Amino acid sequence: MKKKNKKRTAVGCSMDRMVRLRLKLWRGTSGSLDEVRSDGSLTQVVRGPGYCSPGSVACELRDTGNGYIALFPAGNSFEQDKYVCLDYDEARSLALALSPHARQLGFDA
């Protein structure tokens, strides 16, 4: 049986997968850059230039079908990973509560 050769991109994803992968970049007030990667039910915030560990995951958000689970990985060996579990209503309420602080958080639109 012949294997199908899928065209690979610079980031190593097949072309059919790249259709679903969405990227956004956010520049913080301190000059740091965050990359937001979204693929289906998983969204990751990846640290970019300006951080002490660029390329590491700052936050991972998973849509469970009933709400969201956010993972904030520990940055060192003496901290624990942090998890936040929210149903859709709680997530909406949190987003609304944070909206007045958008400029302060670095994503004033």
Helices and strands as residue ranges (DSSP letters): H 15-18, E 22-27, E 33-39, E 42-47, E 57-63, E 67-72, E 82-87, H 88-98, G 99-101, H 102-105
